[in-house]
Amino acid sequence: MSILTFITILGWIQDSHQQAEYYLPKCSIRYETRHYYYNQLSADEIHQHQPLCNKTFKVAYADFPPYVFQDEKGNVKGLIPIFFQKIFNETCCLGQGMKFEYLPEKTHKQLVMDQHNYSIAADLAIPIPNFRDVDYYTGMYYSTILYNDHVDVAGVLEPREPADKMTSLFKSLIQTWPLLLMTVAMAIGSGSIVWILDNKTNNEQFPEHFPDGMAEGIWWAFVSMTTVGYGDRTPSFWAARLFAVVWIFIGVTFFGMYLGTITSVMTTNLQIDKEFQIQNKKIGVLSWTNAPKQVVIVMEGFVEEYNTPTEMIEALKQDQIDGIALDSFMMDYYMSQIKEAKPDVEIQTRGKTFKTGIGFVTNSEKIRNLITGFYGLNMDNIIQVWSGDIWKKAIEESIMSNKTGGGIWNEKFTRVNKNNKETLELFTYKHPSFLICLVSMFVTSCVCVLINQTVTRCKRKRQDVSMESQGVILKSIAK
C-alpha cells in the first residue's frame, strides 16, 4: 500500500512539473491555483522556462493615488504595484523572481514623452488612463489593469428655498391623485348602495328622489369614511346597517391608506435636498484623465482642468469650481482630504463611464504577451482576483478604505427618491386595480340609479292605476 501511494505521489509531482513547464512561458496559470505549482520547480528551472522571471524591470510612474504613489518613507505603493506583485511575481513566476525597480517620480506628460524615447524608456510605465478594449496607446503596447466603471462628482448642495418646499407639498398632493380618485369613487359607490337600501324605510334622511337622495348617501359615506361621524344621517333598515358596518371598515382603512401615503410622500419630498445639477456648473477634473471629462461633458457641465488633485481641491475650497469629478477609486482615496478642505462636500452624482480603465504601457512585446496569457486564462475571474487578495492588501497598507471604492457616496437623494417611487407605485393609475375600482364603482352607482328610477316608475304607475280606480268608484257613487 505504501509503495502504491509513493508511486501515485511521484506521478502527481511529475505531472505537476510538466504542467508548470508548459504554462510558465505563456503565464497561462489560474490565479487561484498558483500555489499548486509552488515548490514543483526550482528558481533556476523557472528562470529557464520563463527568462523574464530572472529580470528586474524598471518602472516609470507618475503620482496617481491610489493607483501608484510614494509614501512618507519613500516606498512606492498603490493598487498597480500590488497587481504587479500578485500577477507577475506570484503567478507568472510562481514567486521566484521578476523584481521591479521604480524610477524617480515624473509628471504624467513627461512619463508618456519619455516612453517614446527608447534610450531612456522604462520597461513599464504606469498609470495610463485609456479605453479598456484597446491594445495600443500612442504606438506603445497597452494593457488594462483595472476597469473604471463609474465617475463620482462631489459638491455642496445649495439650501432649498421656502418656495421650493411649498412646491414640494403641492407636488405631493398631485402625485397621490390616483389613490384620492379611488377613495372618492368608493365613497360614491358605497353612498349609492346605502341610499338604495334605506330610502324605503328612511325616506326623510335618504329621499327616494334622485339626485337628492343619492347625494345624502354619498355625504354619509364620506362622513363615515373620515371617522367624523356627525350623526345627521344614519341608516335604519337592517340591510343598510349591515352594509354600513362593512363600509366603515373598508372606508376607514382606505382613507387611512390615503393619509399614510400622502404623509409619506410629503415627508420624503421635504427631506430631499435640492438635487445637485452639473449642468452649466464648473466641475474640476484632472487634465490627464479621460473618464471624468466624458461624464461632465455628457451631463452638460463645464470642464475645468487641473494638473494635480491638490490644485483642484484648493480651487473647490476657494469656490472657484462647483464640484470635483474623479473616478470612484480616486474619490475613495481623496474624499477625506476634500472634506477637510470643505466639510459640507458629499458625493452627489455617480456617472457611468464609456469603457475606460487604468493600465500600463510597454515597448516590450514579451511583457505584453505575458499579461495577455494571464488574462486569457483568468478573464472570467479577474473581478474575484481584485476583490480578493489585491483589495485586502490595499486595505492592509491603508491605500483604500474598507469599501469597494467610490468614497462615501451620499445616496440620500437616490434612496429617498426610491422610497418615494415605491410608495407611489402601490397606487398608480397604471395598475389594474385603479381601473377596476373606478369602473366597478361607476357601474354600482349607475345600477343604483337605474333601480331607483325603475322602482319610482313602477310606484307611479301603481299610484296612477289606484287613482283611476278611485275615480271610477267615485263616479259610480255619484250616479
C-alpha positions as CSV (number, residue, x, y, z in Angstrom):
1,M,0.0,0.0,0.0
2,S,2.8,2.4,0.8
3,I,4.6,1.6,-2.5
4,L,1.3,2.4,-4.4
5,T,1.0,5.6,-2.5
6,F,4.6,6.5,-3.3
7,I,4.1,5.8,-7.0
8,T,0.9,7.9,-7.0
9,I,2.6,10.9,-5.4
10,L,5.6,10.6,-7.7
11,G,3.3,10.6,-10.7
12,W,1.4,13.6,-9.4
13,I,4.7,15.5,-8.9
14,Q,5.9,14.7,-12.4
15,D,2.5,15.7,-13.9
16,S,2.6,19.0,-12.0
17,H,6.2,19.5,-13.1
18,Q,5.2,19.0,-16.8
19,Q,2.2,21.3,-16.4
20,A,4.3,24.1,-14.9
21,E,6.9,23.8,-17.7
22,Y,4.0,24.2,-20.3
23,Y,2.2,27.1,-18.6
24,L,5.2,29.2,-17.5
25,P,6.2,30.6,-20.9
26,K,2.7,31.8,-21.6
27,C,1.7,32.6,-17.9
28,S,-1.4,30.5,-18.6
29,I,-1.9,29.8,-14.9
30,R,-5.1,30.2,-13.0
31,Y,-4.6,32.7,-10.2
32,E,-6.4,30.6,-7.6
33,T,-4.3,27.5,-8.4
34,R,-0.9,29.2,-8.5
35,H,0.1,27.7,-5.1
36,Y,-0.5,24.3,-6.6
37,Y,2.7,24.7,-8.6
38,Y,4.8,26.2,-5.8
39,N,7.9,24.1,-4.9
40,Q,7.4,22.0,-8.0
41,L,10.2,23.8,-9.9
42,S,13.4,25.4,-8.6
43,A,14.1,29.0,-9.2
44,D,16.7,28.1,-11.9
45,E,14.1,25.9,-13.7
46,I,11.5,28.7,-13.6
47,H,14.1,31.1,-15.0
48,Q,14.9,28.7,-17.7
49,H,11.3,28.2,-18.8
50,Q,10.5,31.9,-18.4
51,P,13.6,34.2,-18.7
52,L,11.6,37.3,-17.8
53,C,11.3,35.9,-14.2
54,N,15.1,36.4,-13.8
55,K,15.0,40.1,-14.6
56,T,14.4,43.3,-12.7
57,F,12.1,45.6,-14.6
58,K,12.4,49.4,-14.5
59,V,9.0,51.0,-13.9
60,A,8.4,54.7,-14.6
61,Y,5.5,56.2,-12.7
62,A,3.5,59.4,-12.2
63,D,1.9,60.2,-8.9
64,F,-1.6,58.9,-9.3
65,P,-3.1,57.8,-5.9
66,P,-4.4,55.2,-5.2
67,Y,-3.1,53.5,-8.3
68,V,0.6,54.4,-7.6
69,F,2.3,56.9,-5.3
70,Q,5.2,57.3,-3.0
71,D,4.5,57.1,0.8
72,E,6.2,59.1,3.5
73,K,9.1,56.6,3.8
74,G,9.8,56.8,0.1
75,N,8.3,53.5,-0.8
76,V,6.2,53.2,-4.0
77,K,2.8,51.8,-3.2
78,G,-0.6,51.6,-4.8
79,L,-3.0,49.2,-6.4
80,I,-0.9,48.7,-9.5
81,P,2.3,47.8,-7.6
82,I,0.2,45.2,-5.7
83,F,-1.2,44.0,-9.0
84,F,2.4,43.6,-10.4
85,Q,3.5,41.6,-7.3
86,K,0.5,39.3,-7.3
87,I,0.2,38.6,-11.0
88,F,3.8,38.9,-12.5
89,N,5.7,37.7,-9.5
90,E,3.5,35.3,-7.6
91,T,1.6,33.9,-10.6
92,C,3.6,34.1,-13.8
93,C,6.9,33.4,-12.0
94,L,5.5,31.2,-9.1
95,G,7.0,33.6,-6.5
96,Q,10.5,33.2,-7.9
97,G,11.9,36.4,-9.4
98,M,10.6,39.3,-11.5
99,K,11.5,42.3,-9.4
100,F,10.5,45.9,-10.0
101,E,12.7,48.9,-9.7
102,Y,10.7,52.1,-9.6
103,L,12.3,55.1,-11.2
104,P,12.0,58.7,-9.8
105,E,8.6,60.2,-10.0
106,K,7.5,62.0,-13.2
107,T,4.7,64.1,-14.3
108,H,2.1,62.2,-16.4
109,K,3.1,64.3,-19.5
110,Q,6.8,63.6,-19.1
111,L,6.0,59.9,-18.4
112,V,4.4,59.4,-21.8
113,M,7.0,61.5,-23.7
114,D,10.0,59.6,-22.1
115,Q,8.4,56.3,-23.2
116,H,8.8,57.3,-26.8
117,N,12.5,57.9,-26.3
118,Y,13.9,54.4,-26.4
119,S,17.2,55.5,-24.9
120,I,15.5,56.4,-21.6
121,A,12.3,54.5,-21.8
122,A,11.4,52.2,-18.9
123,D,10.2,48.6,-19.2
124,L,6.8,49.6,-17.9
125,A,5.1,52.9,-17.4
126,I,2.2,53.4,-15.0
127,P,-0.6,54.5,-14.7
128,I,-2.1,55.1,-18.1
129,P,-5.8,56.1,-18.4
130,N,-7.2,54.7,-21.6
131,F,-10.1,52.9,-23.1
132,R,-10.0,49.3,-21.8
133,D,-10.6,47.4,-25.0
134,V,-7.7,48.8,-26.9
135,D,-4.3,47.2,-27.4
136,Y,-2.2,50.3,-28.1
137,Y,-1.6,53.8,-26.6
138,T,0.2,56.3,-28.8
139,G,2.1,53.5,-30.6
140,M,3.0,51.5,-27.4
141,Y,1.6,48.2,-26.2
142,Y,-1.2,48.9,-23.7
143,S,-2.9,46.6,-21.2
144,T,-5.8,47.4,-18.9
145,I,-5.3,46.6,-15.3
146,L,-8.4,47.9,-13.7
147,Y,-11.8,49.0,-15.1
148,N,-13.2,52.4,-14.3
149,D,-17.0,51.9,-14.5
150,H,-18.1,55.0,-12.5
151,V,-17.1,58.6,-12.0
152,D,-18.2,60.3,-8.8
153,V,-18.9,64.0,-8.7
154,A,-18.5,65.7,-5.3
155,G,-20.0,69.1,-4.4
156,V,-22.1,71.1,-2.0
157,L,-25.9,71.2,-2.3
158,E,-27.5,74.6,-2.2
159,P,-30.1,75.1,0.6
160,R,-33.7,74.8,-0.5
161,E,-35.8,78.0,-0.7
162,P,-39.1,78.1,1.3
163,A,-40.9,78.4,-2.0
164,D,-39.4,75.1,-3.1
165,K,-40.7,73.4,0.0
166,M,-44.2,74.7,-0.6
167,T,-44.0,73.5,-4.2
168,S,-43.0,70.1,-2.9
169,L,-46.1,70.0,-0.7
170,F,-48.4,70.8,-3.6
171,K,-46.5,68.3,-5.7
172,S,-47.1,65.6,-3.1
173,L,-50.9,66.2,-3.3
174,I,-50.8,66.0,-7.1
175,Q,-48.7,62.8,-7.0
176,T,-51.3,60.9,-4.9
177,W,-54.2,61.7,-7.3
178,P,-54.9,58.1,-8.3
179,L,-55.4,57.0,-4.7
180,L,-57.6,60.1,-4.0
181,L,-59.7,59.3,-7.0
182,M,-60.1,55.7,-5.9
183,T,-61.2,56.8,-2.4
184,V,-63.7,59.2,-3.8
185,A,-65.1,56.6,-6.2
186,M,-65.5,54.1,-3.4
187,A,-67.3,56.7,-1.3
188,I,-69.7,57.5,-4.2
189,G,-70.4,53.8,-4.8
190,S,-71.0,53.0,-1.2
191,G,-73.2,56.1,-0.7
192,S,-75.3,55.0,-3.6
193,I,-75.8,51.5,-2.1
194,V,-76.8,52.8,1.3
195,W,-79.3,55.2,-0.4
196,I,-80.9,52.4,-2.4
197,L,-81.1,50.1,0.6
198,D,-82.5,52.7,3.1
199,N,-84.7,55.1,1.1
200,K,-87.8,52.9,1.6
201,T,-87.8,52.9,5.4
202,N,-85.9,56.1,6.0
203,N,-87.2,58.5,3.4
204,E,-86.6,61.6,5.5
205,Q,-82.8,61.1,5.7
206,F,-82.4,59.3,2.4
207,P,-85.1,60.6,0.0
208,E,-86.2,58.4,-2.9
209,H,-85.9,61.3,-5.3
210,F,-82.7,61.4,-7.4
211,P,-80.3,63.1,-7.1
212,D,-81.2,64.4,-3.6
213,G,-81.3,61.0,-2.0
214,M,-78.1,59.8,-3.7
215,A,-76.3,63.0,-2.6
216,E,-77.3,62.3,1.0
217,G,-76.0,58.8,0.8
218,I,-72.6,60.0,-0.6
219,W,-72.4,62.6,2.2
220,W,-73.0,59.8,4.8
221,A,-70.3,57.7,3.1
222,F,-67.7,60.5,3.3
223,V,-68.5,61.3,6.9
224,S,-68.3,57.7,7.9
225,M,-65.1,57.1,6.0
226,T,-63.3,60.0,7.6
227,T,-64.5,59.0,11.1
228,V,-66.1,62.4,11.6
229,G,-69.5,60.8,12.4
230,Y,-71.8,63.8,12.6
231,G,-74.8,61.5,13.1
232,D,-77.1,63.7,11.0
233,R,-77.6,60.7,8.6
234,T,-77.9,57.2,9.9
235,P,-79.2,54.1,8.1
236,S,-82.2,52.4,9.8
237,F,-83.1,49.4,7.6
238,W,-81.2,46.2,8.7
239,A,-79.7,45.6,5.3
240,A,-78.4,49.2,5.1
241,R,-76.9,48.9,8.6
242,L,-75.2,45.7,7.7
243,F,-73.6,47.3,4.7
244,A,-72.7,50.3,6.8
245,V,-70.6,48.1,9.1
246,V,-68.8,46.7,6.1
247,W,-68.3,50.1,4.5
248,I,-67.0,51.7,7.8
249,F,-64.2,49.1,8.0
250,I,-63.3,49.4,4.3
251,G,-63.7,53.2,4.2
252,V,-61.6,53.9,7.3
253,T,-58.9,51.5,6.1
254,F,-58.8,53.0,2.6
255,F,-58.9,56.6,3.9
256,G,-56.1,55.7,6.4
257,M,-54.1,54.4,3.5
258,Y,-54.5,57.6,1.6
259,L,-53.5,59.7,4.6
260,G,-50.5,57.5,5.2
261,T,-49.4,57.7,1.6
262,I,-49.7,61.4,1.3
263,T,-47.9,61.9,4.6
264,S,-45.1,59.6,3.4
265,V,-44.8,61.4,0.1
266,M,-44.8,64.8,1.8
267,T,-42.2,63.7,4.3
268,T,-39.8,62.3,1.7
269,N,-40.2,65.3,-0.6
270,L,-39.4,67.7,2.2
271,Q,-36.4,65.5,3.2
272,I,-34.9,65.6,-0.2
273,D,-32.2,68.2,-0.6
274,K,-32.0,70.3,-3.7
275,E,-30.7,68.0,-6.4
276,F,-27.1,68.6,-7.4
277,Q,-27.1,69.7,-11.0
278,I,-23.9,69.5,-13.1
279,Q,-25.5,71.3,-16.0
280,N,-23.8,74.8,-16.5
281,K,-21.6,74.3,-13.5
282,K,-17.8,74.4,-13.3
283,I,-16.5,70.9,-12.4
284,G,-12.9,70.3,-11.8
285,V,-11.1,67.3,-13.4
286,L,-7.5,66.2,-13.8
287,S,-6.1,67.2,-17.1
288,W,-4.7,63.7,-17.9
289,T,-7.8,61.7,-17.1
290,N,-10.5,60.8,-19.7
291,A,-13.5,59.3,-17.9
292,P,-14.3,62.3,-15.6
293,K,-14.2,64.7,-18.6
294,Q,-16.6,62.4,-20.6
295,V,-19.1,62.3,-17.7
296,V,-19.0,66.0,-17.1
297,I,-19.4,66.8,-20.8
298,V,-22.3,64.4,-21.2
299,M,-24.0,66.0,-18.2
300,E,-23.6,69.4,-19.8
301,G,-21.2,70.8,-17.2
302,F,-18.1,73.0,-17.8
303,V,-14.8,71.2,-17.5
304,E,-12.1,72.9,-15.5
305,E,-8.7,71.1,-15.9
306,Y,-6.1,70.9,-13.1
307,N,-2.7,69.2,-13.1
308,T,-2.9,67.8,-9.6
309,P,-5.6,66.8,-7.1
310,T,-4.2,69.3,-4.6
311,E,-4.8,72.2,-7.0
312,M,-8.3,71.0,-7.7
313,I,-9.2,70.6,-4.0
314,E,-7.8,74.1,-3.3
315,A,-9.9,75.5,-6.1
316,L,-13.0,73.9,-4.6
317,K,-12.2,75.4,-1.2
318,Q,-11.9,78.8,-2.8
319,D,-15.2,78.4,-4.6
320,Q,-13.6,78.7,-8.0
321,I,-15.4,75.5,-9.1
322,D,-18.7,73.9,-8.1
323,G,-17.6,70.3,-7.8
324,I,-14.9,67.7,-8.4
325,A,-15.1,64.7,-10.7
326,L,-12.9,61.7,-10.1
327,D,-13.2,58.0,-10.8
328,S,-14.6,56.0,-8.0
329,F,-11.3,54.7,-6.7
330,M,-9.6,58.1,-6.7
331,M,-12.6,59.6,-4.9
332,D,-12.4,56.9,-2.3
333,Y,-8.8,57.9,-1.7
334,Y,-9.2,61.7,-1.8
335,M,-12.6,62.1,-0.1
336,S,-11.1,62.7,3.4
337,Q,-8.9,65.5,2.0
338,I,-11.8,67.0,0.1
339,K,-14.0,67.1,3.2
340,E,-11.2,68.5,5.3
341,A,-11.0,71.4,2.8
342,K,-14.7,71.8,2.6
343,P,-16.7,69.8,5.2
344,D,-20.1,70.1,3.5
345,V,-19.0,68.3,0.4
346,E,-20.6,65.0,-0.4
347,I,-20.6,62.7,-3.5
348,Q,-23.8,63.8,-5.1
349,T,-23.8,62.2,-8.5
350,R,-22.4,59.0,-10.0
351,G,-22.0,58.8,-13.8
352,K,-21.2,55.7,-15.9
353,T,-18.1,55.8,-18.0
354,F,-17.6,54.7,-21.6
355,K,-15.5,51.6,-21.1
356,T,-12.5,53.3,-19.6
357,G,-9.8,51.8,-17.5
358,I,-6.3,52.2,-15.9
359,G,-3.4,50.2,-17.3
360,F,0.3,50.3,-18.2
361,V,2.3,50.7,-21.4
362,T,5.4,48.9,-22.5
363,N,7.6,48.7,-25.5
364,S,8.3,45.0,-24.9
365,E,6.2,42.5,-26.8
366,K,7.3,39.8,-24.3
367,I,5.9,41.6,-21.3
368,R,2.7,42.3,-23.3
369,N,2.4,38.6,-24.2
370,L,2.8,37.7,-20.5
371,I,-0.1,39.7,-19.3
372,T,-2.1,38.6,-22.3
373,G,-1.6,35.0,-21.4
374,F,-2.7,35.6,-17.8
375,Y,-5.8,37.4,-18.9
376,G,-6.6,34.7,-21.4
377,L,-7.0,32.2,-18.6
378,N,-8.3,34.5,-15.9
379,M,-10.6,36.9,-17.5
380,D,-13.6,35.1,-16.1
381,N,-12.5,35.6,-12.5
382,I,-10.5,38.9,-12.7
383,I,-13.1,40.6,-10.5
384,Q,-12.6,37.9,-7.9
385,V,-8.8,38.4,-8.1
386,W,-9.2,42.1,-7.5
387,S,-11.8,41.8,-4.7
388,G,-9.7,39.1,-3.0
389,D,-6.0,39.3,-2.3
390,I,-5.3,42.6,-4.1
391,W,-8.0,44.5,-2.3
392,K,-7.2,43.0,1.0
393,K,-3.5,44.0,0.6
394,A,-4.6,47.5,-0.4
395,I,-6.7,47.8,2.8
396,E,-3.8,46.4,4.9
397,E,-1.5,49.1,3.5
398,S,-4.1,51.8,4.2
399,I,-4.3,52.5,0.4
400,M,-8.0,52.1,0.3
401,S,-10.8,52.1,2.9
402,N,-12.7,49.0,3.7
403,K,-15.1,49.5,0.8
404,T,-15.3,48.6,-2.8
405,G,-14.3,52.1,-4.0
406,G,-16.4,55.2,-4.6
407,G,-15.8,57.1,-1.3
408,I,-18.7,58.0,0.9
409,W,-21.4,58.3,-1.7
410,N,-24.3,60.3,-0.3
411,E,-27.2,58.1,-1.5
412,K,-29.8,60.1,0.5
413,F,-31.3,61.7,-2.6
414,T,-31.3,58.4,-4.5
415,R,-32.6,56.4,-1.5
416,V,-35.4,58.9,-0.7
417,N,-36.5,59.1,-4.3
418,K,-36.5,55.3,-4.5
419,N,-38.7,55.0,-1.4
420,N,-41.0,57.8,-2.7
421,K,-41.3,55.9,-6.0
422,E,-42.1,52.6,-4.3
423,T,-44.8,54.3,-2.2
424,L,-46.5,55.9,-5.2
425,E,-46.2,52.7,-7.3
426,L,-48.5,51.0,-4.8
427,F,-51.4,53.0,-6.1
428,T,-50.6,54.0,-9.7
429,Y,-53.1,54.6,-12.4
430,K,-51.3,52.0,-14.5
431,H,-52.2,49.2,-12.1
432,P,-55.3,47.2,-13.0
433,S,-56.8,47.8,-9.6
434,F,-57.2,51.5,-10.4
435,L,-59.3,50.9,-13.5
436,I,-61.2,48.1,-11.8
437,C,-62.1,50.3,-8.8
438,L,-63.3,53.2,-10.9
439,V,-65.3,51.1,-13.4
440,S,-66.9,49.0,-10.6
441,M,-67.9,52.0,-8.5
442,F,-69.3,53.8,-11.6
443,V,-71.3,50.7,-12.6
444,T,-72.5,50.3,-9.0
445,S,-73.7,53.9,-8.9
446,C,-75.4,53.6,-12.3
447,V,-77.2,50.4,-11.2
448,C,-78.4,52.0,-8.0
449,V,-79.8,55.0,-10.0
450,L,-81.4,52.6,-12.5
451,I,-83.0,50.6,-9.7
452,N,-84.3,53.8,-8.1
453,Q,-85.8,55.1,-11.4
454,T,-87.3,51.7,-12.2
455,V,-88.9,51.4,-8.7
456,T,-90.1,55.0,-8.9
457,R,-91.8,54.5,-12.3
458,C,-93.5,51.3,-11.0
459,K,-94.7,53.1,-7.9
460,R,-96.0,56.0,-10.0
461,K,-97.9,53.5,-12.3
462,R,-99.4,51.9,-9.3
463,Q,-100.4,55.2,-8.0
464,D,-102.0,56.2,-11.3
465,V,-103.9,53.0,-11.5
466,S,-105.1,53.4,-7.9
467,M,-106.2,57.0,-8.6
468,E,-108.1,55.9,-11.8
469,S,-109.8,53.1,-9.8
470,Q,-110.8,55.6,-7.1
471,G,-112.1,58.0,-9.7
472,V,-114.3,55.3,-11.3
473,I,-115.7,54.4,-7.8
474,L,-116.5,58.0,-7.0
475,K,-118.2,58.5,-10.3
476,S,-120.4,55.4,-9.7
477,I,-121.3,56.5,-6.3
478,A,-122.2,60.0,-7.6
479,K,-124.6,58.4,-10.1
